[in-house]
Amino acid sequence: MLLLTAPMGFAANDVRTERVHFKKGANSAVVEASIKGYETVDYVLGAHAGQYMNVSLATKHGATYFNIMAPGENEVAMFNGSVSQNQYEGTLPASGDYKIRVYMMRSAARRNEVAHYRLEMIVDGARQPTAHAPSHDAKVPGTDFHATGNIPCSMGKGQPTGSCAFGVKREGNGNAMVTVTKANGSQRVIFFEKGRAVGYDQSQADSGRFKAKKEADLNIIHIGEERYEIPDAVPEGG
């Protein structure tokens, strides 16, 4: 996971927690609420690795955002709304409780402003089968991919980490092709064999030295000065 920092305005004693429960048969929930000043809300939502999550925040207040923390994390954000504009879509890398943290930027919080918002949370798709059964790995409707979402990426030395869209075609046993779309619309296709990144399609991109290493369940990939962080759940299914 990536540590994303922003000038947020909350302190530990200002964070309140609310558990999100979907109604029977539903795959989504909507919260309409408000925060004032340094007040911050953690909406806690249980989900499984491999499920698709879509979270969006609508507000007229220009300094109110949400972050998403993966299970077991409290400060390290896998998604930062102040960077990615309050819309998250992706395949979840782990099972457990996700925190969707709504907060106000410090510059507005110190003025004790009030922000009204509408937060929509969607979790869809059954827990993915293992990569040993690719015939049951359903494709995302309207695509040729078995999963789509966003991963952390950086396009050059010294450049800030952002978010890149991806789509993955799985072949089973950890073999997969992950197509990453950069901000300028160009693509990288990264190849995985037995769960490890082994190369990329140079016909799709400028030539660059390929390096890959694993940190726990995360694949850290360098292509020239570019950097990609791809969880095992992407090529393997989770």
N, C-alpha and C positions, 0 to 999 in steps of 0.2 A: 504494500500500500504506500501511497505517496503522502508526505507531509505537506499540505497546502496551507499557507499562512495568509492571513488577511487582517486588517485592522478592525477586528470584531469588538463589540462593546460589552461583552458579558463577563460576569465574574461568577465563580462557582456557586455562591449563595443566591444568584439571580436565576439559575436554571431550574425550571420545573419540568417534571417528566409526566407524560401521558401515554398510556398504552393504547395502541390502535387495534381494534377488533373489526374484522369484516363481518357483515351480516351473513347468515347462512346462505350458501350458494353464490355469494358475491365475490368478486376478485378485486374490488376497489373500495376506497373510502374517501370522503371529502370532509375536511375540517374548515370551518369559517370562524376566525377568531381575530384577536389583535394583540399586539405587544406595545409596551410603552417604555421608552428609555432603555435601560440596561436589561430589561426583562428578556429572557430567552426560554424557548420551549424545545424540549427533546420529545419527538413523537417516536415511540419505540414500536417496531414492526418486525415480527418474526417471519423468516423466509428461508428457503433452501438454496444451496449451491445449484447453479444451472437454471434457476428460474429467471424470468424476465421481469424487471422492475421499471416502472415509469413514474416519476415524481415531477410535479410542476407546481410552481407557486405563482399566483396572480395577485398583484398588489399595485396600488397607485403610488405607494411610497417608494421612491427611487433608491433608498439605502437599506432596504430589507431583503434578506437573502436566506437561503438554506444550504447547509452542508449535510453530507451523508457520511456517517462513521460505520465501518464494518463491525461485525461481532467482535467483542472484546476490546474495542478501541473507544477512547473518550475524547481525544484531541486530534488524532491523526485522521484526516478526511480523505476518503476515496473519491469524493466529489466536492467541489467548492462552487457554490452558486454565484459568488461575486466575480468569478473568473468565467464561468460557463453559462451565465444568464438564466438561472433558475429553471432549467429544464434538464432532467436526467433521464436517459434511457440506456439500459444495459443489462447484460447477463450477470447474475450475482456470483461472486467468486467463492463464497463460503456460506455455510448454514449457521443460523442463529439469529440474534436480535440486532437489527439495524437501527441506528439512531438517525432520525431526520431532524436536524437542529435548525430552527428558525430564529434568526437574530437580526439586530439592527447594527449598522456600522457605527463605530465609536463617535464619529463626527456628529451624527444625528442623535445618538443615544444621550450624549452629554447635554443636548438641548431638550431632553425629555419629550421628544416627539412621540406621536402615536401612529402606529401602522396597522391598518386593517388588511387582512389577507384571506385568500382562499387556497388551501393546500389540497391537491388531489394526489392520492397514492394508489398505484395499481401494481399488483403482483400476479403474474399469470404464468401458466404452464406448470405441469407436474414436475416433480423432481426428475432431472435428466437421468436416463439409464447410463450404465457404464459404457466406455468406448469400445468394449468387446462386442457390443451388439449394435453396430451402426445402422442396420436395416430398420431399427426402431427409433432412430434419432431423427425425429421429424424436422422438416425444413420450416423456416420462418415463412409464413404465407406471403406470396408475391416475390420471393427471392429464391436464389439457388443456395442459400446459406442455411446451415443448421442452427446458427445463433448469430445475433448481431448485438452491438452495444458500443461502448466507449472504453478506451484504455488510456492511461497516462502516456504522454509522448512529449519529446522535445526535439526541435528541428535544427539545433545548432549549438555549438559550444558557447556557454554563457547565456543561452536563451532560457526563458522561464518554461517550466513544465506546463503543458496544457492538456487538452483532451482530443483524441482522434477516434473517429468512428471505425469500427471493424466489422467484418463478416467472416465467418469460418466455415469451411467445408471439411467435415471429418470423414476419415476413411476407416477408423477403428484402430485399436491397439496404440492409441496415442499419435497416430499419423494424421496430419491435417495440413491444410493451407489456410493461412490467416491473411486476409486482404485488409490492409490498413489504408484509410483515406486521409490524406493530409489536408491542412487548411486551404492549400492552393488547388485542391481537387486532384492532384496526382496521387498515385497509389504505390504501396509496397506490398509484395506478396511474400510472406515469410513461411518457410517450410518447417514442419515438425515431424520428427521420426521418433517413435516410442516415447513421446512426451517431452522431447528435447528439441530446441530450435537448432537447425542444422544449416540453414542458408536462406537465400532470397533470390527472387527472379530479377536478375540484373537487366533484362530487357524492359522491365517496367520502371527502372529508375537509374540514376547516375551511378557509376561504379563507386563503391566504397567498401572499406575493409569490414568484414563481418565478425563480430564477437558476441558470444552469448554465455551467460552463466545463470545458475539457479540460486535463489535465496529463498529457502523454505519452499513454498508452493508458487513462487513468482519467478518468471523468466525475464531477466534483464538483458535486452538485446541492443547492441550498438551496430549501426550501419554507417560507416564514416563518422560524422559528427552527430548523427541522429540517434535518438534513444527511445526505446519502446519497453513498456512493462506489461507483460502478458501473463495473467494467472493460469495455472494448470487447467482450471475448469474450462478455459476457452478451447484448447485443442483436445482435451480428454472428455469433456462433457460433465464432469463432476458427479 
